[in-house]
Amino acid sequence: GLAADEFSVRWSGMIEAPATGLYQLQTLSDDGVRVWVDGQLLIDNWTPHGPSYDTSGLQLRWTAGQRLAITVEYQEFAGGSVARLLWQTPGATAFVSVPIERLYPAASGTGLLSAYFNNPRLQGAPVSLRTEGINFQWPAAPAGVPVPADGFSVRWSGLIEAPTTGTYALQTLSDDGVRVWLDGQLLIDNWTPHGPMYDTTAPMAWSAGQRRVLTVEYQELGGPGTAQLLWQTPGATTFVPVPIERLYPAASGTGLNGAYFANATLQGTAVLNRIDIINFQWPGAPSGVPVPADGFSTRWSGFIEAPSTGAYLLETLSDDGVRVWIDGQLVIDNWTPHAPTYNVSASQTWVAGERRAIRVEYQELGGPGTAQLLWQTPGSGAWAVVPGQRLYPNAGPAR
């Protein structure tokens, strides 16, 4: 529906890093082009011109799985028209088009998971579960929820996402009690009967696209009820309700891509591809997989997501060989014939909601086979199998 000449386009959303390191962006345009990342103008050639390359002078250091806000503007005046966005990724020597699977539309959150209780103490089984934002003023009981007008409670949980890099503060407006945790840290604690009252956190630095684990608890004790979650975003002077598109329910991963090979060296074409959680003890060949009981191999790949910010350890239990890479870095390497053996990575600091690229390779050489991927999460002190909801076969849509 546009003329061949004299039109313009604005693309906006998020761009995701596949690996940790330095990136540089480049455009090929005819005519004008501008590129912002995290609100910073990196490319600016808003002029009539023939096909021209423009490269960002600034190299960007990104973390694998990190998403940054990006806006590209383009104008076509006359003649031919070209608009391409390219990048040079860590370790690469050439610019290539940014692949579509690394580009995401604007935030698409659907809200937090809410659990409603018919008592003010969050006790027992919830009587209602739904996904929603936190922006309520109830003159009586919440519509459609089987709780009394007075004496109910709610727990909202999930992830909150920063649209831009900078300093944020959270705020609640509540009547009555309210508590807010971010990445497991209690930031607001006013679990008392009170009229409508504001409570505000200290300022916090967030990166664009960063998701942090959020829990909000609320109790209504008597009279009208109010529960609002607000924030002050970078550069803003006022608090506004956190928009629902920046709130996401709990993790919803399904596992990693598992590629099975009928040899012990990961060679040739996989005989089967499926989504797996890595928690296997095989007395013979894996069920439903056309490989021999001895002498097969598997490669699992995808993303692993941190539920909270802090230090993580990865561990494998394997019989036989195993290797694990995070963001392209080999963190576990025991590619030998061996009986069931634990191998532990060095400690790594991750940010809540961050997804890191992971690859696990396994070979079964003889006898029973064992392949397990475990982790020790911040403050847990115990090992557990990495759950499927924290493993993703690909970067996935904005969540």
C-alpha positions as CSV (number, residue, x, y, z in Angstrom):
1,G,0.0,0.0,0.0
2,L,3.0,2.3,-0.4
3,A,4.3,4.2,-3.4
4,A,7.6,3.0,-4.9
5,D,9.3,6.2,-3.7
6,E,8.8,8.6,-0.7
7,F,8.0,6.1,2.1
8,S,9.6,5.4,5.4
9,V,9.7,2.5,8.0
10,R,10.4,2.1,11.7
11,W,11.4,-1.4,13.0
12,S,11.5,-1.8,16.8
13,G,11.8,-4.6,19.3
14,M,14.7,-6.5,20.8
15,I,17.9,-8.0,19.5
16,E,19.4,-11.0,21.2
17,A,23.1,-12.1,21.5
18,P,23.9,-15.7,20.8
19,A,27.2,-15.6,22.6
20,T,29.1,-13.4,25.0
21,G,31.6,-10.9,23.5
22,L,31.9,-7.8,21.4
23,Y,29.4,-7.0,18.6
24,Q,29.3,-4.4,15.9
25,L,26.3,-3.4,13.9
26,Q,26.2,-2.4,10.2
27,T,23.5,-1.2,7.8
28,L,23.3,-1.3,4.0
29,S,20.9,1.4,2.9
30,D,19.5,3.4,0.0
31,D,18.4,6.0,1.3
32,G,18.4,7.3,4.9
33,V,19.0,5.1,7.9
34,R,19.3,5.4,11.7
35,V,19.9,2.8,14.4
36,W,19.4,3.0,18.1
37,V,20.4,0.4,20.7
38,D,19.2,0.9,24.2
39,G,18.3,4.5,23.2
40,Q,21.8,5.3,22.0
41,L,22.1,6.4,18.4
42,L,24.8,4.2,16.8
43,I,24.2,4.8,13.1
44,D,23.0,8.0,11.6
45,N,23.0,8.6,7.9
46,W,19.6,10.3,7.4
47,T,20.4,11.5,3.8
48,P,19.5,10.7,0.2
49,H,22.3,8.3,-1.0
50,G,22.9,5.3,-3.2
51,P,23.6,1.9,-1.6
52,S,26.0,2.6,1.3
53,Y,27.4,0.7,4.3
54,D,27.4,2.4,7.7
55,T,29.0,0.7,10.7
56,S,28.6,1.6,14.3
57,G,31.7,3.1,15.7
58,L,31.0,1.7,19.1
59,Q,31.5,-2.0,19.8
60,L,28.8,-3.5,22.2
61,R,29.7,-6.0,24.8
62,W,26.7,-8.4,25.2
63,T,26.1,-11.5,27.2
64,A,24.7,-14.6,25.6
65,G,21.0,-14.6,25.7
66,Q,20.8,-10.8,26.6
67,R,18.3,-8.8,24.7
68,L,18.8,-5.1,24.0
69,A,16.1,-2.7,22.8
70,I,16.7,-1.8,19.1
71,T,15.0,0.7,16.7
72,V,15.9,1.1,13.1
73,E,14.5,3.9,11.0
74,Y,14.6,4.0,7.2
75,Q,13.5,6.4,4.5
76,E,13.3,5.9,0.7
77,F,13.3,8.9,-1.5
78,A,13.7,7.8,-5.1
79,G,15.2,5.1,-7.3
80,G,16.3,1.8,-5.9
81,S,15.7,1.0,-2.2
82,V,17.8,-1.2,0.1
83,A,17.5,-1.8,3.9
84,R,19.6,-4.4,5.6
85,L,20.7,-4.8,9.2
86,L,24.0,-6.8,9.7
87,W,26.3,-7.6,12.6
88,Q,29.7,-8.9,13.3
89,T,29.5,-11.4,16.1
90,P,32.3,-12.4,18.6
91,G,35.2,-14.1,16.8
92,A,33.8,-13.5,13.3
93,T,35.7,-11.6,10.7
94,A,32.8,-10.6,8.5
95,F,29.4,-8.9,8.8
96,V,26.3,-11.0,8.1
97,S,22.6,-10.3,8.2
98,V,21.1,-10.4,11.7
99,P,19.1,-13.7,11.6
100,I,15.3,-13.4,12.2
101,E,15.5,-15.8,15.2
102,R,17.6,-13.2,17.0
103,L,15.0,-10.4,16.5
104,Y,11.9,-10.1,18.7
105,P,9.0,-7.7,18.6
106,A,8.3,-5.4,21.5
107,A,7.6,-6.9,24.9
108,S,4.8,-9.4,24.8
109,G,4.3,-10.4,28.5
110,T,0.8,-11.5,29.6
111,G,1.1,-10.8,33.3
112,L,2.2,-12.6,36.4
113,L,0.7,-15.9,37.7
114,S,-1.7,-15.0,40.4
115,A,-2.9,-17.3,43.2
116,Y,-5.9,-16.2,45.2
117,F,-6.6,-17.6,48.7
118,N,-9.8,-17.3,50.7
119,N,-8.0,-16.3,53.8
120,P,-5.6,-13.3,54.5
121,R,-2.6,-15.6,55.3
122,L,-1.8,-17.2,51.9
123,Q,-2.6,-20.6,53.5
124,G,-4.0,-23.8,52.0
125,A,-4.7,-24.3,48.3
126,P,-5.5,-21.3,46.1
127,V,-9.1,-21.0,45.0
128,S,-8.2,-19.3,41.7
129,L,-5.2,-19.1,39.4
130,R,-5.0,-16.7,36.5
131,T,-2.5,-14.5,34.7
132,E,-2.7,-10.7,35.2
133,G,-1.0,-7.4,36.0
134,I,-1.2,-5.8,39.4
135,N,-3.4,-2.7,39.1
136,F,-6.5,-3.2,41.2
137,Q,-8.9,-1.2,43.3
138,W,-11.6,-3.5,44.7
139,P,-14.7,-2.0,46.4
140,A,-15.6,-5.6,47.3
141,A,-14.4,-9.1,46.4
142,P,-12.4,-9.3,43.1
143,A,-14.8,-10.1,40.2
144,G,-15.0,-13.7,39.3
145,V,-12.8,-14.9,42.2
146,P,-14.5,-17.0,45.0
147,V,-13.1,-15.1,48.0
148,P,-14.8,-12.9,50.6
149,A,-14.8,-9.2,50.2
150,D,-12.7,-9.0,53.4
151,G,-10.1,-11.5,54.5
152,F,-8.4,-12.8,51.3
153,S,-4.9,-12.8,50.0
154,V,-3.0,-13.0,46.7
155,R,0.5,-14.1,45.6
156,W,1.7,-12.9,42.2
157,S,4.8,-14.5,40.8
158,G,6.9,-14.5,37.6
159,L,9.3,-12.2,35.8
160,I,9.6,-8.5,35.3
161,E,11.4,-7.1,32.2
162,A,13.3,-3.9,31.8
163,P,12.6,-2.0,28.6
164,T,15.8,0.1,28.7
165,T,19.1,0.2,30.6
166,G,19.3,2.5,33.6
167,T,18.0,3.0,37.1
168,Y,14.6,1.7,38.2
169,A,12.6,1.9,41.4
170,L,9.5,-0.2,42.3
171,Q,6.6,1.1,44.3
172,T,3.4,-0.3,45.7
173,L,0.1,1.3,46.5
174,S,-1.7,-1.0,48.9
175,D,-4.6,-1.4,51.3
176,D,-3.8,-3.6,53.3
177,G,-0.6,-5.6,53.6
178,V,2.0,-6.0,50.9
179,R,5.4,-7.6,50.4
180,V,7.7,-7.5,47.3
181,W,10.6,-9.8,46.5
182,L,13.0,-9.3,43.6
183,D,15.5,-12.1,42.8
184,G,14.7,-13.5,46.2
185,Q,15.4,-10.3,48.1
186,L,12.6,-8.7,50.2
187,L,12.4,-5.1,49.0
188,I,9.1,-4.0,50.3
189,D,7.6,-5.3,53.6
190,N,4.5,-3.6,54.9
191,W,2.4,-6.6,56.1
192,T,0.1,-4.6,58.3
193,P,-3.5,-3.3,58.3
194,H,-3.4,0.1,56.7
195,G,-5.3,2.5,54.5
196,P,-4.1,3.3,50.9
197,M,-0.3,3.7,51.3
198,Y,2.7,4.0,49.0
199,D,5.9,1.9,49.7
200,T,9.0,2.5,47.5
201,T,12.2,0.6,46.9
202,A,15.7,2.0,46.7
203,P,16.9,2.7,43.1
204,M,18.2,-0.4,41.2
205,A,20.3,-0.7,38.0
206,W,18.8,-3.0,35.3
207,S,19.9,-3.8,31.7
208,A,17.5,-3.5,28.8
209,G,15.8,-6.9,28.2
210,Q,16.9,-8.2,31.6
211,R,14.2,-10.2,33.4
212,R,14.2,-10.5,37.2
213,V,12.3,-12.9,39.4
214,L,9.4,-11.1,41.0
215,T,7.0,-12.1,43.8
216,V,4.3,-9.8,45.2
217,E,2.1,-10.9,48.2
218,Y,-1.0,-9.0,49.3
219,Q,-3.6,-9.3,52.0
220,E,-7.0,-7.6,52.3
221,L,-8.2,-7.3,55.8
222,G,-11.2,-5.0,55.7
223,G,-12.9,-2.3,53.7
224,P,-12.0,-1.6,50.1
225,G,-8.9,-3.3,48.7
226,T,-6.1,-1.7,46.7
227,A,-3.1,-3.5,45.1
228,Q,-0.9,-1.7,42.5
229,L,2.6,-2.3,41.4
230,L,4.3,0.7,39.9
231,W,7.8,1.6,38.7
232,Q,9.9,4.6,37.8
233,T,11.8,3.9,34.7
234,P,15.1,5.5,33.5
235,G,14.7,9.2,32.8
236,A,11.1,9.3,34.2
237,T,10.1,11.6,37.0
238,T,6.9,9.8,38.0
239,F,5.8,6.3,38.9
240,V,3.3,4.5,36.6
241,P,1.8,1.0,36.8
242,V,4.1,-1.7,35.5
243,P,2.6,-2.5,32.0
244,I,1.3,-6.1,31.6
245,E,3.6,-6.6,28.6
246,R,6.6,-6.3,30.9
247,L,5.3,-9.0,33.2
248,Y,5.7,-12.8,32.5
249,P,4.4,-15.8,34.3
250,A,6.9,-18.4,35.6
251,A,9.4,-20.1,33.4
252,S,7.9,-22.4,30.7
253,G,10.8,-24.2,29.1
254,T,10.3,-27.7,27.7
255,G,13.9,-29.1,27.5
256,L,16.9,-29.1,25.1
257,N,17.2,-30.3,21.5
258,G,18.6,-33.8,21.7
259,A,20.3,-35.2,18.6
260,Y,21.1,-39.0,18.8
261,F,23.8,-40.7,16.7
262,A,24.3,-44.4,16.0
263,N,28.0,-44.1,16.8
264,A,30.0,-42.9,19.8
265,T,31.6,-39.9,18.1
266,L,28.7,-37.7,17.1
267,Q,29.4,-38.2,13.4
268,G,27.1,-38.2,10.4
269,T,23.4,-37.5,10.5
270,A,21.4,-37.8,13.7
271,V,19.0,-40.8,13.7
272,L,16.6,-39.0,16.0
273,N,15.9,-35.5,17.2
274,R,13.7,-34.8,20.1
275,I,13.2,-32.4,23.2
276,D,14.8,-33.8,26.3
277,I,15.5,-33.1,30.0
278,I,18.9,-34.6,30.7
279,N,18.1,-37.1,33.4
280,F,18.7,-40.6,32.0
281,Q,19.9,-44.0,33.3
282,W,19.8,-46.5,30.4
283,P,20.2,-50.2,31.1
284,G,20.3,-50.7,27.3
285,A,19.5,-48.5,24.3
286,P,17.4,-45.4,25.0
287,S,13.7,-46.3,24.6
288,G,12.4,-45.5,21.1
289,V,15.8,-44.4,19.8
290,P,17.3,-46.5,16.9
291,V,20.8,-46.7,18.3
292,P,22.8,-49.7,19.7
293,A,22.8,-50.3,23.4
294,D,26.6,-49.6,23.3
295,G,28.4,-47.2,21.1
296,F,26.0,-44.3,20.6
297,S,26.2,-40.5,21.4
298,T,24.0,-37.6,22.0
299,R,24.3,-33.8,21.6
300,W,21.8,-31.6,23.6
301,S,21.7,-27.9,22.8
302,G,19.6,-24.8,23.6
303,F,19.4,-22.4,26.4
304,I,19.5,-22.6,30.2
305,E,17.7,-20.0,32.3
306,A,18.6,-18.7,35.7
307,P,15.7,-18.5,38.2
308,S,17.6,-16.0,40.4
309,T,20.7,-13.9,40.5
310,G,23.9,-15.3,42.0
311,A,26.5,-18.1,41.8
312,Y,25.7,-21.3,40.0
313,L,27.5,-24.6,39.7
314,L,26.8,-27.2,37.0
315,E,27.4,-30.9,37.5
316,T,27.1,-34.0,35.4
317,L,26.7,-37.6,36.4
318,S,27.8,-39.7,33.4
319,D,28.8,-43.1,32.2
320,D,30.6,-42.7,29.8
321,G,32.1,-39.5,28.3
322,V,30.6,-36.0,28.8
323,R,31.3,-32.4,27.8
324,V,29.4,-29.2,28.6
325,W,29.8,-25.8,27.1
326,I,28.2,-22.5,28.3
327,D,28.2,-19.6,25.9
328,G,30.8,-21.5,23.8
329,Q,33.1,-22.1,26.8
330,L,34.0,-25.6,27.7
331,V,33.1,-25.9,31.5
332,I,33.1,-29.7,31.9
333,D,35.3,-32.1,29.9
334,N,35.5,-35.8,30.7
335,W,35.4,-37.4,27.3
336,T,36.7,-40.8,28.5
337,P,35.3,-44.3,29.2
338,H,34.3,-44.3,32.9
339,A,31.9,-45.7,35.4
340,P,29.2,-43.3,36.9
341,T,31.2,-40.2,37.7
342,Y,30.4,-36.7,38.9
343,N,32.1,-33.7,37.2
344,V,31.6,-30.1,38.5
345,S,32.1,-26.8,36.7
346,A,33.7,-23.7,38.2
347,S,31.3,-21.2,39.8
348,Q,29.5,-18.8,37.4
349,T,27.5,-15.7,38.2
350,W,24.2,-15.5,36.4
351,V,21.4,-12.9,36.4
352,A,17.8,-13.9,37.1
353,G,15.8,-14.6,33.9
354,E,19.0,-14.6,31.8
355,R,19.3,-17.4,29.3
356,R,22.8,-18.8,28.5
357,A,23.6,-20.9,25.5
358,I,24.3,-24.5,26.5
359,R,25.6,-27.6,24.7
360,V,26.0,-31.0,26.4
361,E,27.7,-33.9,24.5
362,Y,27.6,-37.5,25.7
363,Q,29.0,-40.8,24.5
364,E,28.0,-44.3,25.7
365,L,30.8,-46.9,25.1
366,G,29.8,-50.0,27.0
367,G,27.6,-51.3,29.8
368,P,24.7,-49.3,31.2
369,G,24.5,-45.6,30.3
370,T,24.0,-42.6,32.6
371,A,23.5,-38.9,31.6
372,Q,22.3,-36.3,34.1
373,L,22.7,-32.6,34.1
374,L,22.4,-31.0,37.6
375,W,22.9,-27.6,39.1
376,Q,23.4,-25.9,42.5
377,T,21.4,-22.7,42.5
378,P,22.2,-19.6,44.6
379,G,21.8,-20.2,48.3
380,S,20.5,-23.8,47.9
381,G,23.5,-25.8,49.0
382,A,22.1,-28.9,47.3
383,W,22.2,-30.4,43.8
384,A,19.1,-31.0,41.7
385,V,18.5,-32.1,38.1
386,V,18.0,-29.0,36.0
387,P,14.2,-28.8,35.5
388,G,12.7,-28.8,32.0
389,Q,11.0,-25.4,32.6
390,R,14.5,-23.9,32.8
391,L,15.7,-25.5,29.6
392,Y,14.7,-24.1,26.1
393,P,15.4,-25.7,22.7
394,N,15.9,-22.3,21.2
395,A,16.0,-18.6,22.3
396,G,12.2,-18.6,21.9
397,P,9.8,-15.7,21.4
398,A,9.9,-12.8,23.8
399,R,8.4,-14.2,27.0
